[in-house]
Amino acid sequence: MVRNILKNIVYGFLAGAMISIGCAVYLACQNKYVGAVMFSVALLTICYKGYNLYTGRIGFMVNAHSKEDFSGLLLGLLGNTLAMMAFGAMLGYALPNLQQTAVTIVTAKLTQSFASALIRAIFCGILMYIAVSLYREKSTIVGIVFCIPVFILAGFEHSIADMGYFAVAGEWSLKGFGYIWTIILGNSIGAMLFPALKLIPKIKVKEKNGEN
C-alpha cells in the first residue's frame, strides 16, 4: 500500500521533472517552432519510462476506473505539481532570462477568460490522449512527435506545463491557482472525450441485445 503510494508520487515527480525540462527548452528557444518540437523530449521520456503524467493518463480512466486507478492518478498529479513547483522555481532562479520570458507568457495567459482557457485546455487534452494512446496501442512515437508541437503552436493549454511556466515566472497568486485548476479541468474533459464517445456504439448494441 505505502509502496504503491510512494511509487505513484515519485513517478509523478519524475514526469513533472521532464515537463519542466520541456518548459525550459521552449523558453530558451528564440524560434518557437524549434522549441515546440524539442518539448517532445519530455513526453517521449515519460512514455518510454512509464512515468506518471496526469494529462497522459486521465483519458484512460473512462475504461479503467478502479479506486487504485483514481488514487494513482491523483497521487501522480501531486507528484507532477511538486516537481513543477520545485524545478520551475530553480530554473527561474538560475536562468533569469527564462524567467523574463515566462513572465511574458504567464501574463498573457492570465488575461484569458475562463471560457477561452477552458476551451484551449480541452483541445490540448484531446491531443494528449491521441499522443499517448497511439504510443500504447500502436507502439509508435508519431503521435508524440506531432501532437506536442501542434498543441503548443496552436496556443492550447497544458496544465502541468503551465505550472512550470508559472513557477519559473514566480507567479503564485490565487488568480494563477484558479487558472491552473481551470486548465486541469479542460485537459481532463478533452482527454476523456474521445474514449467516452467510443463507448456510445457499445452502449447502443447492449441496449439492442437487451431488447431482443
C-alpha positions as CSV (number, residue, x, y, z in Angstrom):
1,M,0.0,0.0,0.0
2,V,2.6,2.5,1.1
3,R,5.0,1.3,-1.6
4,N,2.3,2.0,-4.3
5,I,1.6,5.4,-2.9
6,L,5.3,6.3,-2.9
7,K,5.7,4.9,-6.4
8,N,2.9,6.9,-7.8
9,I,4.1,10.1,-6.2
10,V,7.8,9.5,-7.3
11,Y,6.8,8.6,-10.8
12,G,4.6,11.7,-10.9
13,F,7.5,13.7,-9.7
14,L,9.8,12.3,-12.4
15,A,7.2,13.1,-15.0
16,G,7.0,16.6,-13.7
17,A,10.8,16.9,-13.9
18,M,10.7,16.0,-17.5
19,I,7.9,18.5,-18.3
20,S,9.9,21.2,-16.5
21,I,12.8,20.4,-18.8
22,G,10.4,20.7,-21.8
23,C,9.3,24.1,-20.5
24,A,12.9,25.2,-20.1
25,V,13.9,24.3,-23.7
26,Y,10.8,26.0,-25.1
27,L,11.5,29.2,-23.1
28,A,15.2,29.1,-24.2
29,C,14.5,28.8,-27.9
30,Q,14.1,32.0,-29.8
31,N,12.5,30.0,-32.6
32,K,9.1,28.9,-31.3
33,Y,8.8,26.1,-33.9
34,V,12.1,24.6,-32.7
35,G,11.1,25.0,-29.1
36,A,7.8,23.2,-29.7
37,V,9.4,20.3,-31.4
38,M,12.1,20.0,-28.7
39,F,9.4,20.0,-26.0
40,S,8.5,16.5,-27.2
41,V,11.6,15.0,-25.4
42,A,9.5,15.3,-22.2
43,L,6.6,13.1,-23.2
44,L,8.9,10.7,-25.1
45,T,10.9,10.1,-22.0
46,I,7.7,9.8,-19.8
47,C,6.1,7.2,-22.1
48,Y,9.3,5.2,-22.5
49,K,10.0,5.2,-18.8
50,G,6.4,4.7,-17.7
51,Y,6.3,7.8,-15.5
52,N,3.0,9.1,-14.1
53,L,1.8,12.2,-16.0
54,Y,-1.7,13.3,-15.2
55,T,-2.6,14.6,-18.7
56,G,-1.3,11.4,-20.2
57,R,-3.4,9.1,-18.0
58,I,-6.7,10.8,-17.3
59,G,-8.2,9.9,-20.6
60,F,-7.8,6.2,-19.9
61,M,-9.9,6.5,-16.7
62,V,-13.0,6.2,-19.0
63,N,-12.3,2.5,-19.5
64,A,-10.5,1.7,-16.2
65,H,-11.8,3.4,-13.1
66,S,-11.0,1.3,-10.0
67,K,-10.1,3.0,-6.8
68,E,-6.5,2.1,-7.4
69,D,-6.6,3.8,-10.8
70,F,-8.0,7.0,-9.4
71,S,-5.7,7.1,-6.4
72,G,-2.7,6.5,-8.7
73,L,-3.9,9.3,-11.0
74,L,-4.3,11.8,-8.2
75,L,-1.0,10.9,-6.5
76,G,0.7,11.3,-9.8
77,L,-0.8,14.7,-10.1
78,L,0.5,15.6,-6.7
79,G,4.0,14.4,-7.8
80,N,3.6,16.4,-11.0
81,T,2.7,19.6,-9.1
82,L,5.6,19.2,-6.6
83,A,8.1,18.7,-9.3
84,M,6.9,21.7,-11.4
85,M,7.0,24.0,-8.3
86,A,10.5,22.8,-7.3
87,F,12.2,22.7,-10.7
88,G,10.3,25.7,-12.1
89,A,11.5,27.8,-9.1
90,M,15.0,26.6,-9.5
91,L,15.0,27.4,-13.3
92,G,13.6,30.8,-12.6
93,Y,16.4,31.5,-10.1
94,A,19.3,30.0,-12.1
95,L,18.2,31.3,-15.5
96,P,16.9,34.9,-15.2
97,N,16.4,35.2,-19.0
98,L,14.0,32.3,-18.9
99,Q,12.1,34.0,-16.0
100,Q,11.6,37.1,-18.1
101,T,10.2,35.1,-21.0
102,A,8.0,33.1,-18.6
103,V,6.6,36.3,-17.1
104,T,5.5,37.5,-20.5
105,I,3.8,34.1,-21.3
106,V,2.1,33.9,-17.9
107,T,0.8,37.5,-18.1
108,A,-0.8,36.7,-21.4
109,K,-2.4,33.5,-20.0
110,L,-3.9,35.3,-17.1
111,T,-5.7,37.7,-19.4
112,Q,-7.8,34.9,-20.9
113,S,-11.4,34.5,-20.0
114,F,-12.5,31.3,-18.2
115,A,-14.2,30.0,-21.3
116,S,-11.2,30.7,-23.5
117,A,-8.8,29.0,-21.2
118,L,-11.1,26.0,-20.8
119,I,-11.6,25.5,-24.5
120,R,-7.9,25.7,-25.2
121,A,-7.3,23.2,-22.4
122,I,-9.9,20.8,-23.9
123,F,-8.2,20.7,-27.2
124,C,-4.8,20.1,-25.6
125,G,-6.4,17.2,-23.6
126,I,-7.6,15.7,-26.9
127,L,-4.1,15.8,-28.4
128,M,-2.5,14.4,-25.2
129,Y,-4.9,11.4,-25.3
130,I,-4.1,10.8,-29.0
131,A,-0.4,11.0,-28.5
132,V,-0.3,8.6,-25.6
133,S,-3.0,6.2,-27.0
134,L,-1.1,5.8,-30.2
135,Y,2.1,5.0,-28.3
136,R,0.3,2.4,-26.1
137,E,-1.8,0.8,-28.9
138,K,0.4,1.1,-31.9
139,S,3.9,1.3,-30.3
140,T,4.6,4.5,-32.3
141,I,6.0,7.9,-31.3
142,V,4.4,9.6,-34.3
143,G,1.6,10.9,-32.1
144,I,4.0,12.4,-29.5
145,V,6.3,14.0,-32.1
146,F,3.4,15.7,-33.9
147,C,0.8,16.3,-31.2
148,I,3.1,18.1,-28.8
149,P,4.2,20.8,-31.3
150,V,0.7,21.1,-32.6
151,F,-0.9,21.9,-29.2
152,I,2.0,24.4,-28.4
153,L,1.9,26.2,-31.7
154,A,-1.9,26.3,-31.7
155,G,-1.9,28.0,-28.4
156,F,-3.7,25.2,-26.5
157,E,-3.1,24.9,-22.7
158,H,-1.4,22.1,-20.9
159,S,-1.9,22.2,-17.1
160,I,1.4,20.7,-16.0
161,A,3.4,22.7,-18.4
162,D,1.6,25.8,-17.3
163,M,2.5,25.0,-13.7
164,G,6.1,25.1,-14.9
165,Y,5.8,28.5,-16.6
166,F,4.0,29.9,-13.5
167,A,6.8,28.6,-11.2
168,V,9.6,29.9,-13.4
169,A,7.8,33.3,-13.6
170,G,7.3,33.3,-9.8
171,E,3.6,33.7,-10.2
172,W,2.0,32.2,-7.0
173,S,-1.2,34.3,-6.9
174,L,-4.8,33.0,-6.2
175,K,-5.7,34.0,-9.7
176,G,-2.9,31.8,-11.0
177,F,-4.1,28.9,-8.8
178,G,-7.6,29.2,-10.2
179,Y,-6.3,29.4,-13.7
180,I,-4.3,26.1,-13.3
181,W,-7.4,24.3,-12.0
182,T,-9.3,25.6,-15.0
183,I,-6.7,24.1,-17.3
184,I,-6.7,20.8,-15.3
185,L,-10.5,20.6,-15.8
186,G,-10.2,21.3,-19.5
187,N,-7.4,18.8,-20.1
188,S,-9.5,16.2,-18.2
189,I,-12.6,16.8,-20.4
190,G,-10.6,16.8,-23.6
191,A,-8.6,13.7,-22.8
192,M,-11.8,11.7,-21.8
193,L,-13.9,13.0,-24.8
194,F,-12.7,10.5,-27.5
195,P,-12.8,7.4,-25.3
196,A,-16.2,8.4,-23.9
197,L,-17.6,8.9,-27.4
198,K,-16.3,5.5,-28.5
199,L,-18.5,3.9,-25.8
200,I,-21.7,5.2,-27.3
201,P,-22.0,2.5,-30.1
202,K,-21.2,-0.2,-27.5
203,I,-24.0,1.1,-25.2
204,K,-26.5,1.0,-28.1
205,V,-25.5,-2.5,-29.0
206,K,-26.0,-3.6,-25.4
207,E,-29.4,-2.0,-25.3
208,K,-30.4,-3.6,-28.6
209,N,-29.4,-7.0,-27.4
210,G,-31.3,-6.4,-24.2
211,E,-34.5,-5.7,-26.1
212,N,-34.1,-9.0,-28.1
